[in-house]
Amino acid sequence: MPELPEVETSRRGIEPHLAGNVIQYVEVRNSRLRWPVSEQIMKLSDQPVLSVQRRAKYLLLELVDGWIIVHLGMSGSLRVLLHESPPAKHDHIDLVMADGKILRYTDPRRFGAWLWSDDLEKCSVLAHLGPEPLSDVFNGSYLYTLSRNKKTAIKPWLMDNKVVVGVGNIYANEALYVAHILPERPAYSLTQEEVYLLADTIKQILRRSIEQGGTTLKDFLQSDGKPGYFAQELFVYGKKGELCPMCGEKIESIKLGQRSTFFCRQCQH
């Protein structure tokens, strides 16, 4: 599933082609995604794109009359085509731009979403989201205060979008490893020093992944069709039985919150 760095990579990839351009029309070949494609989107024509933004894992296309909200789901991706190209089986939506470019949405599993909102502040899918992990609001002090009475294991707690958005499974595993924290520890048990280090580590890892174009494990591709290269820098995620790069012990794997969790019991405490 594309996580925050992959969504931000997609945003940066499509922004130069959409912002300031005009949506001539929208072609929807299959409207049956996680939720039906909003009728307002299917009827769009001659709509200028004012900006391309991101909130959590949602891409936000700002138009004059409202917002297109895109979620990539489990296997969704966006590509910018410089000229018309025949659609493949899973190419469900095209935004045809006035300059001839096409923003094409591909989603084999159809768990993604294309929604419309007149007012983002009243949008139900964006309500109750926690702070952005790369914002100033998310820091050691915030995380420490919020964790004091939480008995939940630290890893699934970090993945709760009400705590902080966008710290998905890959990056929670990696951040806890770099910060030397066992993922199964209760959140309240972390010391102030550990929490401050963890907050800084999350920011560093997310920024590094964005620089590398995200992480391609199976489905994710950048908007130009290239893979994300952060997978080459992963320390523990998906590496059960391999040797820890710090100490040489074998990396273990357990389930936490029904998600695969990878760690080194020698290096993480």
ABEGO torsion letter per residue (X at the ends): XBBAAAAAAAAAAAAAAABGBBBABBBBABABBABBBBAAAAABBGBBBABBBBBEABBBBBBAAEBBBBBAEAABBBBBBABBBBBBAABABBBBBAAGBBBBBBBAAGABBBBBBABAAABAAABGBBBBAABAABBAAAAAAAAAABABBAAAAAABAAABBGBBAAAAAAAAAAAGBBAABBAAABBAAAAAAAAAAAAAAAAAAAAAGEBBAAABBBAAGBBBAAAAABAABGABGBBBAAAGBBBBBBBBGGBBBBBBAAABX
